[in-house]
């Protein structure tokens, strides 16, 4: 268990007597707790300006998506004290998709594609949140400049390469990708990996998307590339992975652009840190 700061315990609804249990730590001193009955999660951060802005942005995204007919958590409480801030959301019942066997994920795969298509079909002009490539590239530049890239997030073949070189390799494509994004932008999840897709363990329907801090207007490949790459960790071999990619593309309604897919897959790990 994580020994979270006492101040976070005091900030949680009902206080420590309500049985909140630490789940995981986070960056910048963030900590996540689960209520004793499993019905709520609380994310707490120190009340410095950057951490507070980030948590406020997540709160607003959770609230917005809850009103769009796309399943996910609801924001149920928001607390700020002089020392910290806390966002409390409802839990999405079910099992994260990364916990499924390959056979079970295959059975759910069409439902996942349908859910992603529904998310991406939301009216992009009505989404108040921007997650565009220009913004994400600037974030990557900052992460790289600070030497904060997490090597474990990089593709295995890139882990021994300087992050500055990895970022420089993407620069020649930037104008082309920005033009593509302008023509095809959708409402993206922003971190669409299997742990952030929660399924009904019986029916395998998608019960909701979680971890919405990066939701916003972006190129659909920002989501597609990450989802397909993350699912490859479950598929037993390359043949099954290729078949899953084809099934997703047909169900979603896209002809996969592998170069565009690779660009976003290589950019994403440079934006975390």
PyMOL commands that set and color helices and strands:
alter all, ss='L'
color gray80, all
select helices_A, chain A and resi 6-11+16-18+27-29+49-66+97-99+102-120+124-126+133-145+151-153+156-158+163-171+174-184+194-196+221-231+238-252+258-271
alter helices_A, ss='H'
color red, helices_A
select strands_A, chain A and resi 21-25+31-34+40-46+75-80+84-90+95-96+186-188+197-199+206-209+216-218
alter strands_A, ss='S'
color yellow, strands_A
deselect
rebuild
show_as cartoon
